[in-house]
Amino acid sequence: MAEPGIVFWILAVVTVASAVMVVTLKNIFHCALALILCLFSVAGIYILLNAEFLAAAQVLIYVGAVAILMIFAIMLTSNLASKAIRQSNEQVMVGTVVSVLFCGGMLALIYLTDKAIVSEETGVAFWRQVRGTLPADNVASLGGYLMTKFMLPFEVVSVLLLAAMIGAIVLARKEKA
């Protein structure tokens, strides 16, 4: 079996590469496919963290529902997939500046972090500590949080998804008429 560190870096590279493809590809359908690959890679990282429930929820909810809903909306809206539509970003300079500032901040944060934290010995010790501290009833505690502390955001997301689906249907019906 492969070393968890190697698998993590492979998944991290796939996640970052597919996320970059989501925002740089010109074809919106290809962007949606790259988003699906990115979400699958994040699910793989969840599996490495022994959060199997979150990985399954990631695949079922985000890949199975949200991304497929986006693909249906793209397919139903025939003008979105047309080659005649030029898909571009008008704010390239602002996006570039914000991206450079964000990357600079992250690099500064990494540089200012205590080097002892990221050494090989403490990394392995931290990995063992995290694996040993997961509760036995991980799914039950997650369900408890979803139905108590995070119930409002959970319901807001469901209403947002419903509105997106209704919007896609309305757009598709207007075009056929």
C-alpha positions as CSV (number, residue, x, y, z in Angstrom):
1,M,0.0,0.0,0.0
2,A,1.2,3.5,-0.8
3,E,2.5,5.9,1.8
4,P,-0.3,8.3,3.0
5,G,2.0,11.3,2.4
6,I,2.5,10.3,-1.3
7,V,-1.3,9.7,-1.8
8,F,-2.0,13.1,-0.2
9,W,0.4,14.9,-2.5
10,I,-1.1,13.2,-5.5
11,L,-4.6,14.1,-4.4
12,A,-3.5,17.7,-3.6
13,V,-2.0,18.1,-7.1
14,V,-5.1,16.7,-8.7
15,T,-7.3,19.0,-6.6
16,V,-5.3,22.2,-7.4
17,A,-4.9,21.3,-11.1
18,S,-8.6,20.6,-11.5
19,A,-9.6,23.8,-9.5
20,V,-7.4,25.8,-11.9
21,M,-9.1,24.1,-14.8
22,V,-12.5,25.1,-13.4
23,V,-11.6,28.8,-13.6
24,T,-9.5,28.8,-16.8
25,L,-11.2,26.5,-19.3
26,K,-13.4,28.3,-21.9
27,N,-16.0,25.5,-22.3
28,I,-18.4,25.6,-19.4
29,F,-19.2,21.9,-19.7
30,H,-15.5,21.1,-19.4
31,C,-15.4,23.4,-16.3
32,A,-18.2,21.4,-14.7
33,L,-16.3,18.1,-15.4
34,A,-13.2,19.6,-13.8
35,L,-15.2,20.6,-10.8
36,I,-16.4,17.0,-10.5
37,L,-12.8,15.8,-10.5
38,C,-11.9,18.4,-7.9
39,L,-14.7,17.3,-5.6
40,F,-13.7,13.6,-6.0
41,S,-10.1,14.5,-5.0
42,V,-11.3,16.3,-1.9
43,A,-13.3,13.2,-1.0
44,G,-10.0,11.3,-1.3
45,I,-8.4,13.6,1.1
46,Y,-11.2,13.1,3.5
47,I,-10.6,9.3,3.3
48,L,-7.0,9.9,4.2
49,L,-8.1,11.8,7.3
50,N,-10.3,8.8,8.3
51,A,-13.5,10.9,7.7
52,E,-15.3,8.3,5.7
53,F,-18.7,9.7,6.3
54,L,-17.6,13.2,5.0
55,A,-16.0,11.5,2.0
56,A,-19.3,9.7,1.2
57,A,-21.3,12.8,1.8
58,Q,-18.9,14.7,-0.5
59,V,-19.4,12.2,-3.3
60,L,-23.1,11.8,-2.8
61,I,-24.1,15.4,-2.2
62,Y,-21.6,17.5,-4.1
63,V,-20.6,15.2,-7.0
64,G,-23.9,13.3,-7.2
65,A,-26.2,16.2,-6.8
66,V,-24.7,19.6,-7.2
67,A,-22.3,18.9,-10.0
68,I,-24.9,16.8,-11.9
69,L,-27.5,19.5,-11.4
70,M,-25.0,22.0,-12.9
71,I,-24.4,19.7,-15.9
72,F,-28.2,19.3,-16.4
73,A,-28.6,23.1,-16.3
74,I,-25.8,23.5,-18.9
75,M,-27.4,20.9,-21.1
76,L,-30.9,22.3,-20.8
77,T,-29.7,25.8,-21.5
78,S,-28.6,25.2,-25.1
79,N,-27.2,28.7,-25.6
80,L,-24.7,28.3,-22.7
81,A,-22.9,25.4,-24.5
82,S,-22.9,27.2,-27.9
83,K,-19.6,27.9,-29.4
84,A,-20.9,31.3,-30.5
85,I,-20.9,32.6,-26.9
86,R,-17.6,34.0,-25.8
87,Q,-17.0,33.1,-22.2
88,S,-14.4,35.4,-20.7
89,N,-13.6,37.3,-17.5
90,E,-13.6,41.0,-17.6
91,Q,-11.8,41.3,-14.3
92,V,-8.6,39.6,-15.1
93,M,-6.3,42.2,-13.5
94,V,-8.3,42.3,-10.2
95,G,-8.4,38.5,-10.1
96,T,-4.7,38.3,-10.7
97,V,-3.9,40.9,-8.0
98,V,-6.2,39.1,-5.4
99,S,-4.6,35.7,-6.3
100,V,-1.1,37.0,-5.9
101,L,-1.9,38.7,-2.6
102,F,-3.6,35.5,-1.4
103,C,-0.6,33.3,-2.4
104,G,1.8,35.8,-0.8
105,G,-0.2,35.7,2.4
106,M,-0.2,31.9,2.4
107,L,3.5,31.7,1.7
108,A,4.2,34.2,4.5
109,L,2.0,32.2,6.9
110,I,3.9,29.0,6.0
111,Y,7.3,30.8,6.4
112,L,6.3,32.3,9.8
113,T,5.0,29.0,11.1
114,D,7.4,27.3,13.6
115,K,9.6,24.9,11.7
116,A,9.4,22.3,14.5
117,I,5.7,21.8,13.7
118,V,6.3,20.6,10.2
119,S,9.3,18.4,10.9
120,E,9.1,14.7,9.9
121,E,8.9,13.4,13.5
122,T,6.2,15.7,14.7
123,G,4.3,15.2,11.4
124,V,4.1,11.4,12.0
125,A,3.3,11.9,15.7
126,F,0.5,14.3,14.7
127,W,-0.9,11.8,12.1
128,R,-1.0,9.1,14.8
129,Q,-2.6,11.5,17.3
130,V,-5.3,12.5,14.8
131,R,-6.1,8.9,13.9
132,G,-6.5,8.0,17.5
133,T,-8.8,10.8,18.6
134,L,-11.7,10.2,16.3
135,P,-14.9,9.4,18.2
136,A,-16.4,6.0,17.7
137,D,-19.8,7.5,16.9
138,N,-18.5,9.9,14.3
139,V,-21.7,9.7,12.2
140,A,-24.0,10.2,15.1
141,S,-22.1,13.3,16.4
142,L,-22.1,14.7,12.9
143,G,-25.8,14.1,12.5
144,G,-26.3,15.8,15.9
145,Y,-24.5,18.9,14.8
146,L,-26.4,19.0,11.5
147,M,-29.8,18.8,13.3
148,T,-28.9,21.2,16.1
149,K,-26.1,23.8,15.7
150,F,-26.0,23.8,11.9
151,M,-29.6,23.3,11.1
152,L,-30.2,26.7,9.7
153,P,-27.3,26.7,7.2
154,F,-28.2,23.1,6.2
155,E,-31.8,24.2,5.3
156,V,-30.6,27.4,3.6
157,V,-28.4,25.3,1.3
158,S,-31.3,23.0,0.5
159,V,-33.5,26.0,-0.4
160,L,-30.7,27.5,-2.5
161,L,-30.3,24.2,-4.5
162,L,-34.1,24.1,-5.0
163,A,-34.0,27.7,-6.4
164,A,-31.2,26.8,-8.7
165,M,-33.1,23.8,-10.1
166,I,-36.2,25.9,-10.6
167,G,-34.1,28.6,-12.3
168,A,-32.6,26.1,-14.7
169,I,-36.1,24.8,-15.6
170,V,-37.4,28.3,-16.1
171,L,-34.4,29.2,-18.4
172,A,-34.9,26.0,-20.4
173,R,-38.6,26.6,-20.9
174,K,-38.1,30.2,-22.0
175,E,-35.7,29.2,-24.7
176,K,-37.9,26.6,-26.2
177,A,-40.8,29.0,-26.5
